[in-house]
Amino acid sequence: MKLGGVEDGVVHVTRGLAAGRWSRRRGFERVGSVPGSDVVARFFDTPAIGRLLSRIIGSVTTANLWPIGGGRLLATIGNELFFSVDQGRSWSLVHTLPESSGPMGVLPTAVCQHEDRVYLAEYPLGDETARVIVSDDGRRWSTYVSNSDVRHFHGLFHDPYTGSLWGATGDTNEESTIGRFIDGEYHPVGGGCQTWRAVDLAFTPDAVLWGMDCSYAPRIDILRLSRDDIPSESADPLVDQPTPEPVGAVDAPVFYAETIQSDRTTWVVFSTASTTGTDSTGPETNGIGPKPVRVIAASRQSGFKRWHQLVAVERSATLGTVIPAVPTANAYAFLDTTPDGDLLINPFNTRRNHGKMIVRSPSSFEEEQRLSIYVDK
């Protein structure tokens, strides 16, 4: 089971190509099936073949799902974007993504609702132009931004404190940026090195935080950019680029983020990914090897400098862990927040709790272990 999104108290999830919902009392409840034609997704959705492949390479993420209001859902599988108006019971194909898109089409951070419109960041892995597309209703899509200077957009994010639409791009030093969309154009706030390579952003009243999405940097930082240091919309990014402050360090690329407001403070939560192989945009010899998937949290009270480990799970054991020539799938921990303010943690392709939903209250975060890899500054 893979976490999609939470809306109106409903936790939307997928299990293979099946779309459904999850609750503590009933677990997974199937609603419908996304009719993806992607070969990889179809193979993994076949029970016998899926079980065999998962032992060889691990469980592969093959679908994304996002609620966009009024019972409407979006889903991507391969290079297909689907739309549902009845909470996932039936689906229609509404857009074709770039041919080089991966098995799940785009990243889970690719869809953002902003000012009554829905935006989606395509995720080409080939030579196609990086695009952000936009829709008023989820059914009809048009190009919002095209950018040939970057490989792709990693994600789109609504800043609840300013109302701005943000984005993040990758993957080489020159392609890695974090910025805002202004009058239909993408304006980097900063970029030019792996410090600015991010998958997800966390917004707080006085800062924007992210973790580096890089498997080969000497140090993988968690960074905080004060809102006081964010340049004005008219600033020249080559002249006025700010310097984010490192507030911690982890041992693997950071993928997903969540901001949670508790009774006493604001918490930022990050999850790392256990990635495999080498990064085609990095040095010839790079990579840190398989690391545990970690979920960590820090509070505004600490200046986001004291990080508590909430979860640490190893990537699932596969044939590839014994025979290096056999490819292995990445492992993740997807994140979201319930209407009650609890954190949802969904490990995927892990030895323990794969496909499960872990529910944690912010009141328990400080009880967790602090490890030496999290550096106070």
C-alpha positions as CSV (number, residue, x, y, z in Angstrom):
1,M,0.0,0.0,0.0
2,K,1.3,3.5,-0.9
3,L,0.1,6.7,0.6
4,G,-1.5,9.2,-1.9
5,G,-2.9,12.1,0.0
6,V,-5.3,13.2,2.7
7,E,-8.4,15.3,2.1
8,D,-11.6,15.9,4.1
9,G,-10.5,13.3,6.6
10,V,-10.0,10.6,4.0
11,V,-6.6,8.9,3.5
12,H,-6.3,8.0,-0.2
13,V,-4.0,5.2,-1.1
14,T,-3.0,2.8,-3.9
15,R,-2.2,-0.9,-3.8
16,G,-0.6,-1.6,-7.2
17,L,-3.1,-0.3,-9.7
18,A,-6.0,-0.4,-7.2
19,A,-7.1,2.9,-5.8
20,G,-8.7,3.0,-2.3
21,R,-8.8,4.5,1.1
22,W,-7.2,3.6,4.5
23,S,-8.4,3.9,8.0
24,R,-7.1,2.6,11.3
25,R,-10.3,0.5,11.9
26,R,-10.7,-1.0,8.4
27,G,-7.2,-0.8,6.9
28,F,-7.2,-0.8,3.1
29,E,-10.5,-0.5,1.3
30,R,-10.5,-0.8,-2.5
31,V,-12.6,1.7,-4.5
32,G,-11.6,1.1,-8.1
33,S,-8.6,0.4,-10.4
34,V,-6.5,2.8,-12.4
35,P,-6.4,1.5,-16.0
36,G,-2.6,2.1,-16.6
37,S,-1.1,0.4,-19.6
38,D,2.5,0.6,-18.4
39,V,4.2,-2.8,-18.7
40,V,6.1,-2.6,-15.5
41,A,3.0,-1.6,-13.5
42,R,1.0,-4.4,-15.1
43,F,3.6,-6.9,-14.3
44,F,3.8,-5.9,-10.6
45,D,0.0,-5.8,-10.4
46,T,-0.1,-9.5,-11.3
47,P,0.0,-11.3,-7.9
48,A,2.3,-14.2,-8.8
49,I,4.7,-12.2,-11.0
50,G,4.6,-9.3,-8.6
51,R,5.7,-11.5,-5.7
52,L,8.5,-13.0,-7.7
53,L,9.8,-9.6,-9.0
54,S,9.7,-8.2,-5.5
55,R,12.0,-10.9,-4.2
56,I,14.5,-10.2,-7.1
57,I,14.5,-6.3,-7.2
58,G,12.1,-5.2,-4.5
59,S,8.8,-3.5,-4.6
60,V,8.6,-0.8,-7.3
61,T,6.5,2.4,-6.9
62,T,4.2,2.2,-9.9
63,A,1.4,4.7,-9.2
64,N,0.8,8.2,-7.7
65,L,-2.6,9.4,-6.5
66,W,-3.7,12.9,-5.4
67,P,-7.1,14.1,-4.2
68,I,-7.9,17.6,-5.7
69,G,-11.3,18.3,-4.1
70,G,-14.9,17.5,-4.6
71,G,-14.3,13.7,-4.9
72,R,-11.9,14.3,-7.8
73,L,-8.6,12.4,-8.0
74,L,-5.5,12.4,-10.2
75,A,-3.3,9.4,-10.8
76,T,-0.1,8.8,-12.8
77,I,1.2,5.5,-14.0
78,G,4.1,5.4,-16.5
79,N,3.5,8.2,-19.0
80,E,-0.2,8.4,-18.4
81,L,-2.2,10.9,-16.3
82,F,-5.7,9.8,-15.2
83,F,-8.6,11.7,-13.7
84,S,-11.5,10.5,-11.6
85,V,-14.7,12.4,-10.6
86,D,-16.1,9.7,-8.3
87,Q,-13.3,9.2,-5.7
88,G,-11.5,6.5,-7.8
89,R,-14.3,4.3,-8.9
90,S,-13.8,5.1,-12.6
91,W,-11.0,6.8,-14.5
92,S,-10.3,8.5,-17.8
93,L,-7.0,9.2,-19.5
94,V,-6.5,13.0,-19.7
95,H,-2.9,13.6,-20.6
96,T,0.2,11.8,-22.0
97,L,3.4,12.5,-20.1
98,P,6.9,12.5,-21.7
99,E,7.8,9.1,-23.2
100,S,10.9,8.9,-20.9
101,S,8.8,9.2,-17.7
102,G,9.5,6.5,-15.1
103,P,7.2,3.8,-13.9
104,M,5.1,6.1,-11.7
105,G,5.2,9.0,-14.2
106,V,6.2,11.8,-11.9
107,L,7.3,12.3,-8.4
108,P,4.7,12.3,-5.5
109,T,5.6,16.0,-5.0
110,A,4.6,16.9,-8.6
111,V,1.0,18.0,-8.0
112,C,0.0,21.2,-6.3
113,Q,-3.3,23.1,-5.8
114,H,-2.7,26.8,-6.0
115,E,-5.3,29.6,-6.4
116,D,-8.1,27.3,-7.6
117,R,-6.0,25.6,-10.2
118,V,-4.1,22.4,-10.3
119,Y,-0.4,22.3,-11.4
120,L,1.6,19.2,-12.4
121,A,5.4,19.0,-12.9
122,E,6.3,16.5,-15.6
123,Y,9.4,14.3,-14.9
124,P,11.2,13.5,-18.1
125,L,14.3,11.3,-17.8
126,G,15.4,11.9,-21.4
127,D,15.9,14.9,-23.6
128,E,12.4,16.3,-23.5
129,T,11.9,19.9,-22.3
130,A,11.0,20.2,-18.6
131,R,7.4,21.4,-18.3
132,V,4.8,22.4,-15.7
133,I,1.2,22.0,-16.9
134,V,-1.9,23.5,-15.4
135,S,-5.6,22.7,-15.3
136,D,-8.7,24.4,-14.0
137,D,-10.7,21.2,-13.6
138,G,-8.3,18.3,-13.7
139,R,-9.5,17.2,-17.1
140,R,-8.1,19.7,-19.6
141,W,-4.4,20.6,-19.3
142,S,-2.1,23.2,-20.9
143,T,1.5,24.2,-20.6
144,Y,2.2,26.7,-17.8
145,V,6.0,26.8,-18.0
146,S,8.6,25.2,-20.2
147,N,12.2,25.2,-19.2
148,S,15.1,23.8,-21.3
149,D,17.7,24.8,-18.8
150,V,16.9,22.0,-16.3
151,R,16.4,18.2,-16.6
152,H,13.0,18.3,-14.9
153,F,11.0,19.8,-12.0
154,H,11.0,17.7,-8.9
155,G,8.0,19.3,-7.3
156,L,5.6,22.1,-6.9
157,F,4.6,23.7,-3.6
158,H,2.1,26.2,-2.2
159,D,3.5,28.5,0.4
160,P,0.6,28.9,2.9
161,Y,2.2,32.0,4.5
162,T,2.7,34.1,1.3
163,G,0.4,32.5,-1.2
164,S,3.4,31.9,-3.6
165,L,3.9,28.9,-5.8
166,W,7.4,27.4,-5.5
167,G,9.3,24.8,-7.4
168,A,12.4,22.7,-7.3
169,T,14.5,21.5,-10.3
170,G,17.4,19.1,-10.9
171,D,19.8,17.4,-11.3
172,T,23.3,18.6,-12.2
173,N,24.8,21.6,-10.3
174,E,23.6,24.0,-13.0
175,E,20.2,22.4,-13.2
176,S,19.6,22.4,-9.4
177,T,17.4,25.3,-8.2
178,I,14.7,26.3,-5.8
179,G,12.5,29.1,-6.9
180,R,9.1,30.8,-7.3
181,F,6.7,31.1,-10.2
182,I,5.9,34.8,-10.9
183,D,3.6,35.9,-13.7
184,G,3.8,32.6,-15.5
185,E,7.6,32.3,-15.4
186,Y,10.0,30.4,-13.1
187,H,12.4,32.5,-11.1
188,P,15.1,30.7,-9.1
189,V,15.8,32.0,-5.6
190,G,19.0,30.1,-5.6
191,G,20.9,27.4,-7.5
192,G,24.1,26.3,-9.1
193,C,25.2,23.5,-6.7
194,Q,23.8,20.4,-4.9
195,T,22.8,22.5,-1.9
196,W,19.8,23.6,-4.0
197,R,18.8,20.2,-5.2
198,A,15.6,19.2,-3.4
199,V,12.6,17.0,-3.9
200,D,10.3,18.6,-1.3
201,L,10.1,21.8,0.7
202,A,8.8,22.6,4.2
203,F,7.3,26.0,4.9
204,T,7.2,27.6,8.4
205,P,6.1,31.1,9.4
206,D,9.7,32.4,9.3
207,A,11.6,30.0,7.0
208,V,11.7,27.5,4.1
209,L,13.5,24.2,4.8
210,W,14.7,21.3,2.7
211,G,17.1,18.4,2.6
212,M,19.6,17.8,-0.2
213,D,18.6,15.2,-2.8
214,C,22.1,14.0,-3.5
215,S,23.8,10.6,-3.0
216,Y,27.4,11.7,-3.6
217,A,27.9,15.0,-1.8
218,P,30.6,14.9,1.0
219,R,27.8,15.9,3.4
220,I,24.0,15.8,2.9
221,D,22.7,18.8,4.6
222,I,19.3,19.9,5.9
223,L,19.0,23.6,5.1
224,R,17.0,26.5,6.4
225,L,16.4,29.7,4.4
226,S,15.1,32.6,6.5
227,R,12.2,34.5,5.0
228,D,14.2,37.6,5.7
229,D,16.9,36.4,3.3
230,I,14.5,35.5,0.4
231,P,15.2,38.0,-2.4
232,S,12.4,40.2,-3.7
233,E,10.6,39.2,-6.8
234,S,12.5,41.7,-8.8
235,A,15.9,40.7,-7.6
236,D,18.6,39.3,-9.9
237,P,19.3,35.7,-8.7
238,L,22.9,35.9,-10.0
239,V,23.6,38.9,-7.8
240,D,21.2,38.5,-4.8
241,Q,21.3,34.7,-4.2
242,P,20.9,34.0,-0.5
243,T,23.0,31.5,1.5
244,P,20.8,28.9,3.3
245,E,21.9,27.8,6.8
246,P,22.8,24.2,7.4
247,V,20.8,23.0,10.5
248,G,21.5,19.3,10.3
249,A,23.0,16.5,8.3
250,V,21.8,13.0,7.3
251,D,23.4,10.0,5.7
252,A,21.2,9.6,2.6
253,P,19.2,11.8,0.2
254,V,16.2,13.6,1.6
255,F,13.0,13.1,-0.4
256,Y,9.8,14.0,1.5
257,A,8.8,16.7,3.9
258,E,5.9,17.6,6.1
259,T,5.1,20.6,8.4
260,I,2.9,19.9,11.4
261,Q,1.6,22.5,13.8
262,S,1.2,21.2,17.4
263,D,-0.2,22.9,20.4
264,R,3.2,24.3,21.4
265,T,5.3,24.6,18.3
266,T,5.8,23.9,14.6
267,W,7.5,20.7,13.6
268,V,9.2,19.9,10.3
269,V,9.5,16.3,9.4
270,F,11.8,14.8,6.6
271,S,12.3,11.3,5.3
272,T,15.4,10.0,3.6
273,A,15.5,7.4,0.8
274,S,17.6,4.3,0.4
275,T,18.8,4.7,-3.1
276,T,20.7,2.3,-5.4
277,G,23.2,2.5,-8.1
278,T,25.0,5.7,-9.2
279,D,23.7,9.1,-10.1
280,S,24.1,9.7,-13.8
281,T,24.5,13.5,-13.1
282,G,27.3,13.0,-10.6
283,P,30.9,11.8,-10.6
284,E,31.7,8.4,-12.3
285,T,32.3,6.8,-8.9
286,N,29.7,8.0,-6.4
287,G,27.0,6.9,-4.1
288,I,26.9,6.1,-0.4
289,G,25.5,2.6,-0.6
290,P,22.3,1.4,0.9
291,K,21.3,3.3,4.0
292,P,18.3,2.9,6.2
293,V,15.2,4.9,5.4
294,R,14.9,7.4,8.2
295,V,12.1,9.8,9.3
296,I,13.3,12.7,11.5
297,A,11.7,15.7,13.1
298,A,12.8,19.0,14.6
299,S,10.8,21.8,16.2
300,R,10.8,25.6,15.7
301,Q,11.6,25.9,19.4
302,S,15.0,24.4,18.7
303,G,15.6,26.5,15.5
304,F,15.2,23.2,13.7
305,K,18.6,22.2,14.9
306,R,17.8,19.3,17.3
307,W,16.6,16.4,15.1
308,H,14.8,13.4,16.6
309,Q,14.6,10.1,14.7
310,L,11.1,8.8,14.5
311,V,11.6,5.7,12.2
312,A,14.6,3.8,10.9
313,V,14.1,0.8,8.6
314,E,16.4,-1.1,6.3
315,R,15.6,-1.5,2.6
316,S,14.0,-4.9,1.8
317,A,16.4,-7.8,1.2
318,T,16.5,-8.8,-2.5
319,L,18.6,-10.8,-4.8
320,G,20.4,-7.6,-5.7
321,T,21.8,-7.3,-2.2
322,V,23.7,-10.5,-2.9
323,I,24.4,-10.2,-6.6
324,P,25.5,-6.6,-7.4
325,A,24.7,-6.9,-11.1
326,V,20.9,-7.4,-10.3
327,P,19.1,-4.0,-10.0
328,T,17.3,-3.2,-6.8
329,A,14.5,-0.7,-6.2
330,N,14.7,2.3,-3.9
331,A,13.0,2.4,-0.5
332,Y,11.1,5.4,0.8
333,A,8.9,6.7,3.6
334,F,6.0,8.7,2.3
335,L,4.5,11.3,4.6
336,D,1.3,13.2,5.2
337,T,-0.8,14.7,8.1
338,T,-4.2,13.7,9.4
339,P,-6.9,16.3,10.1
340,D,-6.2,15.8,13.8
341,G,-2.5,16.8,13.3
342,D,-1.0,13.3,13.5
343,L,1.8,12.3,11.2
344,L,1.3,9.5,8.7
345,I,4.5,7.5,7.9
346,N,4.2,5.0,5.0
347,P,7.4,2.9,4.6
348,F,7.8,1.3,1.1
349,N,10.1,-1.5,0.0
350,T,11.5,-1.9,3.5
351,R,12.2,-5.0,5.6
352,R,9.7,-4.0,8.3
353,N,6.4,-2.2,7.9
354,H,6.5,-2.2,4.1
355,G,3.2,-0.7,2.8
356,K,2.0,-0.2,6.4
357,M,0.7,3.1,7.9
358,I,2.4,4.3,11.0
359,V,0.6,7.1,12.9
360,R,2.6,9.3,15.2
361,S,1.5,12.3,17.4
362,P,3.8,15.3,17.6
363,S,3.6,15.0,21.3
364,S,5.8,11.9,21.1
365,F,8.5,13.3,18.8
366,E,10.8,14.6,21.5
367,E,10.8,11.2,23.2
368,E,12.6,9.7,20.2
369,Q,16.3,9.1,19.9
370,R,18.8,11.7,18.7
371,L,21.7,10.3,16.7
372,S,25.2,11.7,16.0
373,I,24.5,12.0,12.3
374,Y,22.2,14.9,13.1
375,V,24.5,17.8,13.6
376,D,23.6,20.8,15.8
377,K,24.9,24.1,14.5
